[in-house]
Amino acid sequence: MAFTFDYSQTINQAKELENLAADMERKTAKRLDEVCNTINAAWSGDAAKVFLEYLVSIEEGIQMKAV
């Protein structure tokens, strides 16, 4: 039983996955920034500050996993 391996196809698929992941990361970061700006404009106080810090930690976690 013989297997064939198309190395160039594998590399192309890996590049496509990397591009998709980078695009998702950019879109997520942009959307989180929009959410933070909206919350910052509409909500004040200690709870708002804590929640915004939480969103920043989520964004940092996403960025760390994207590397």
Contacts in CASP RR format, 6 or more apart in sequence:
PFRMAT RR
TARGET T0000
AUTHOR 0000-0000-0000
METHOD contacts of the structure
MODEL  1
MAFTFDYSQTINQAKELENLAADMERKTAKRLDEVCNTINAAWSGDAAKV
FLEYLVSIEEGIQMKAV
21 66 0 8 1.000
22 66 0 8 1.000
25 62 0 8 1.000
25 63 0 8 1.000
25 66 0 8 1.000
28 59 0 8 1.000
28 62 0 8 1.000
29 59 0 8 1.000
29 62 0 8 1.000
29 63 0 8 1.000
32 55 0 8 1.000
32 58 0 8 1.000
32 59 0 8 1.000
35 55 0 8 1.000
36 52 0 8 1.000
36 55 0 8 1.000
36 56 0 8 1.000
39 48 0 8 1.000
39 51 0 8 1.000
39 52 0 8 1.000
39 55 0 8 1.000
40 48 0 8 1.000
40 52 0 8 1.000
43 51 0 8 1.000
END
